[in-house]
C-alpha cells in the first residue's frame, strides 16, 4: 500500500523525476509522457463517472484502478513482466474488458455509420476519454519503440478505447442517442 505523508518533495524542481526503481529521468522523457497521458485519461473517466450509475459506474471505477496499475507498470522499467512481486497489468484485466465489451455490445444495435463524439453527458465524456486513451496508446507505442514495455499494457490500452466507445454508446440510451456521421452532408454545392 502507498502511504503519502508529503505532497511535495522538491525532487522534481530541476525537471527530473523518479521512476519506480529509483532511477531518475527527465520529466519530458517518453516514459513520463506516456504515464502522464494515462493519468489524463483516468481524470477524464473520473468526470464521466459523474453521469454514470450502477454497474456502468462500477466498470469505470475498476478501469480507473487499472489505469493506476498501468501507470505503476510504466514507471517501473525493466524487461521482466511476469514477476508476481511487481505490479504489472495482467491478461485477466484485458480479458475483463473484452467480456464487458461483448456484454455491452450485445445490447446495442449494429452501426451503419461512424458515431460522432457526443450524445448525453456520460457518453460525451467517454468519447473524450476514448480519444485521450488513443493518445496514450500512441505515447506507449512510442516508448516501446525505444524501451521495453509490458506487452499486456499495449493490449489493455487498445482494448480500453474499444470499451469506452461501446460504453459511451450504451450510456447514450443504448445507441438511440448516438449522433451518426452523415458523410459529405456539408460538402454539397449550393443549388
ABEGO torsion letter per residue (X at the ends): XBBBABABAGAAAAGBBBBAAGBBBBAABAAAAAAAAAAAAAAAAAAAAAABBEAAAAAAAAAAAAAAAAAAAAABBEABAABAABBBBBAAAAAAAAAAAAAAAAABBBBABBBBBEEBAAAAAAAAAAAAAAAAAAAAAAAAAABBBBAAAAAAAAAAAAAAAAAAAAABGGGAABBBBBBGAAABBBX
